[in-house]
Amino acid sequence: MATIKDIAEKAGVSITTVSRVLKQDPTLSVTQETRERVYDTAQSLGYTKKSFKHSLKKIAFLYWVTAKEDLEDVYFQMVKKGVEKQAIDRQLDLTTYASDQGIESIDPQTKGVICIGRFSKKELDHIRTITNDIVFIDTSPDEDHFDSVRPHLRRMIERMIDYFNCNGHTAIGYIGGDDIDPDGGGYIQDRREQAFRNYMQRKRLLNEQFIFTGKEYAVSEGYSLMKEAISLGSQMPTAFCVASDSLAVGCLQALNEERILLPERVSIFSINDASIAQYISPPLTTFRIDIKLLCQTAVDLLLERFVDQRNASKTVLLSCEPVFRKSTK
């Protein structure tokens, strides 16, 4: 395995210079030609530190989330902070773009792109004219062409249902939201609802009357949807799979307002483990998504393409662990 000393000897510079170049020391005063020579020598000798050459490449982070989503769903805010922190930690030359800037605002010199949000086919085609090194967080719009990393939502929903079944629940409801179709402009069924329907159908427990969906993943939407469920009276499900913590907070507000006891009458299981989940009443049982690992993996996938010259697309599904609190038994 090549050492820093080997690189220094072949590149004709000091060991200290090689060390500081590979660490992207911002205080080091050397020419770009010297930096390139050190990087090329390191790569030719098989130096294995994955991130040594990334600081030369412009990377775009496309935060294609609406202002309303950014305000009401803490998940997106956490991912944005996570990606930007990874950029600082790894000294990436990262520029963040918001959807209202338009896809044409991306610097044409960009060498790699990390995306979160919804993108039309036209927007995806435009990104591919700039670079083929593209990673999506939370979605997989085209697994044949793009890398992606996302929480394994289907397994989370299935594990919720299994947990409820093991605790004697058969009348299980779902509260969630539709997804926006970026091409048609309408709404399409969310992956979590699809997973719920499919798994409940397999278990022969699906009841269409117990599925409540809105258009937003907001507290107010969760409140309204749970009010609809409460209107079923004694026929209301005894347990609910809820698509996000934001919706679940609204659900708990509606249940508390009606003085419906949790978990004695109704159990609630959600996704994300936002910071508020442990402080609401009752504290929320939820799946914890490791945001740091999610963002770290996205950057790793991009560096694999840069450094290892990987061309085959890769999809990574992250498992998540439940955090049990008082909204379930």
SVG drawing of the C-alpha trace seen along z (x, -y; Angstrom):
<svg xmlns="http://www.w3.org/2000/svg" viewBox="-70 -32 82 45">
<polyline fill="none" stroke="black" stroke-width="0.4" points="0.0,0.0 1.3,-3.4 2.4,-5.8 2.6,-9.6 6.4,-9.2 6.1,-7.3 3.8,-10.0 6.2,-12.8 9.2,-11.1 7.4,-10.5 5.7,-13.9 8.9,-15.8 7.5,-17.6 7.9,-17.3 6.0,-14.8 4.4,-17.8 3.1,-19.2 1.6,-15.8 -0.1,-15.4 -1.5,-18.9 -2.7,-18.6 -4.5,-15.3 -6.1,-16.8 -7.3,-19.8 -5.6,-22.2 -7.1,-25.6 -4.0,-27.5 -1.5,-25.7 -0.1,-28.0 0.8,-25.9 -0.1,-26.2 -3.0,-24.3 -0.5,-22.5 1.2,-21.1 -2.1,-20.0 -3.0,-18.2 0.4,-16.5 0.0,-15.2 -3.5,-14.0 -2.5,-12.3 0.5,-10.7 -1.6,-9.4 -4.1,-7.9 -1.5,-6.3 0.1,-4.7 -3.2,-3.4 -3.5,-5.6 -6.8,-4.4 -8.2,-7.4 -11.5,-7.8 -12.0,-11.5 -8.6,-12.8 -9.5,-14.4 -13.1,-15.5 -12.3,-19.1 -11.4,-19.9 -14.9,-19.1 -18.0,-21.3 -20.9,-19.6 -24.5,-20.8 -27.1,-20.0 -30.6,-20.4 -33.1,-21.1 -36.3,-20.7 -38.7,-21.1 -41.5,-23.6 -41.4,-26.4 -44.5,-24.9 -42.8,-21.4 -39.6,-23.0 -41.6,-24.9 -43.9,-22.0 -41.8,-18.9 -38.7,-18.9 -37.4,-15.8 -36.4,-17.9 -34.7,-20.5 -32.7,-17.8 -31.5,-16.3 -30.5,-19.7 -28.5,-20.4 -27.0,-16.9 -25.8,-17.2 -24.3,-20.6 -22.5,-19.4 -21.1,-16.5 -19.8,-19.0 -18.1,-21.0 -16.6,-17.9 -15.3,-16.5 -14.3,-19.9 -16.6,-19.5 -17.1,-22.4 -20.9,-22.3 -23.5,-24.8 -27.1,-24.4 -29.8,-25.3 -33.5,-25.8 -36.3,-24.8 -37.5,-28.4 -34.1,-29.2 -34.9,-26.9 -33.0,-24.0 -31.1,-26.2 -29.4,-28.0 -27.0,-25.0 -23.4,-25.9 -22.6,-24.0 -19.2,-23.2 -20.8,-21.1 -19.3,-17.6 -21.7,-15.8 -25.2,-16.4 -27.1,-15.3 -30.9,-15.7 -33.8,-15.6 -37.4,-16.4 -39.5,-15.9 -38.1,-16.4 -39.9,-16.4 -38.5,-14.4 -37.5,-17.6 -35.5,-18.6 -33.9,-15.1 -32.9,-15.3 -31.3,-18.7 -29.3,-17.4 -27.9,-14.6 -26.7,-17.1 -24.4,-18.5 -23.2,-15.2 -24.0,-11.5 -22.7,-11.5 -26.1,-12.0 -27.4,-10.7 -30.9,-11.0 -31.9,-11.0 -35.3,-9.7 -36.5,-8.8 -35.4,-6.6 -36.7,-8.3 -34.7,-6.1 -32.7,-3.2 -31.2,-2.5 -29.4,-5.8 -29.2,-7.4 -27.8,-6.3 -30.1,-6.7 -30.3,-6.2 -33.5,-6.1 -35.1,-4.8 -36.7,-1.4 -40.2,-2.7 -41.9,0.6 -40.2,2.6 -41.1,-0.1 -44.8,0.1 -44.7,3.9 -43.0,4.0 -45.6,1.6 -48.4,3.9 -46.6,7.0 -46.1,5.2 -49.8,4.3 -50.8,7.9 -48.6,9.3 -50.4,7.0 -53.9,8.2 -54.8,5.5 -56.7,6.4 -58.5,3.2 -55.5,1.2 -55.8,-2.2 -53.5,-4.3 -53.0,-8.1 -50.8,-9.6 -50.6,-12.0 -50.4,-11.7 -47.3,-12.4 -47.1,-15.1 -46.7,-14.0 -43.9,-16.4 -44.9,-15.8 -48.7,-15.7 -49.1,-18.2 -51.6,-16.0 -51.3,-13.6 -50.1,-10.0 -50.2,-7.3 -47.3,-7.5 -45.0,-4.5 -46.0,-4.2 -49.7,-3.9 -48.8,-1.3 -46.9,0.7 -49.7,0.5 -52.3,1.6 -50.2,4.5 -49.2,5.9 -52.7,5.6 -54.2,7.2 -51.7,10.2 -52.9,10.5 -56.5,10.2 -57.0,7.3 -57.4,4.4 -60.4,2.2 -60.7,-0.8 -62.8,-2.6 -59.7,-2.8 -57.4,-4.6 -57.3,-8.4 -55.0,-10.5 -54.6,-14.2 -52.4,-16.3 -49.8,-17.5 -47.6,-16.1 -48.5,-18.8 -49.7,-18.8 -53.0,-20.4 -53.5,-17.6 -53.0,-14.9 -55.4,-16.7 -58.1,-16.8 -57.6,-13.2 -57.8,-11.8 -61.0,-13.8 -62.4,-11.9 -61.3,-8.6 -62.9,-9.6 -66.2,-10.2 -66.4,-6.4 -67.2,-6.2 -66.9,-2.7 -65.9,-1.5 -62.7,-3.5 -59.5,-1.4 -57.7,-0.4 -54.3,-1.2 -52.9,-3.5 -49.8,-3.5 -49.0,-7.1 -46.7,-8.2 -44.7,-10.9 -44.2,-12.5 -45.7,-15.8 -49.0,-14.0 -48.8,-12.0 -48.6,-15.2 -51.8,-16.4 -53.4,-13.0 -52.5,-13.1 -53.9,-16.6 -57.3,-15.4 -57.3,-12.3 -56.4,-14.3 -59.1,-16.9 -61.7,-14.2 -60.3,-12.6 -59.6,-9.3 -57.0,-7.4 -53.7,-6.3 -52.8,-3.5 -55.8,-2.0 -58.3,-2.8 -56.0,-3.7 -52.3,-3.1 -50.2,-5.3 -46.9,-4.3 -45.1,-6.8 -41.9,-7.4 -38.9,-9.7 -38.4,-10.3 -38.2,-14.1 -37.1,-15.8 -40.7,-16.7 -41.7,-13.0 -40.5,-12.4 -42.0,-15.6 -45.6,-15.4 -48.4,-13.8 -48.2,-10.9 -44.6,-10.5 -44.7,-9.0 -43.6,-5.5 -41.8,-6.0 -39.1,-4.6 -35.9,-6.5 -34.3,-7.5 -30.6,-8.0 -30.3,-11.3 -26.5,-11.4 -26.1,-8.0 -28.5,-8.9 -26.5,-12.0 -23.2,-10.3 -24.2,-7.5 -25.3,-9.9 -21.9,-11.6 -20.1,-8.1 -22.1,-7.1 -21.0,-10.3 -17.3,-9.8 -17.5,-6.2 -18.3,-7.5 -15.6,-10.2 -12.8,-8.1 -13.6,-4.5 -15.1,-5.4 -18.2,-3.3 -20.7,-3.5 -23.3,-1.0 -26.1,-2.6 -26.6,-1.6 -29.7,-1.8 -29.2,-1.7 -32.1,-1.1 -31.4,-1.9 -33.1,0.1 -34.5,-1.9 -35.1,-0.9 -38.3,-1.6 -38.3,-3.8 -41.1,-2.6 -42.9,-5.2 -46.3,-5.6 -48.4,-6.0 -48.3,-2.2 -48.6,0.5"/>
</svg>
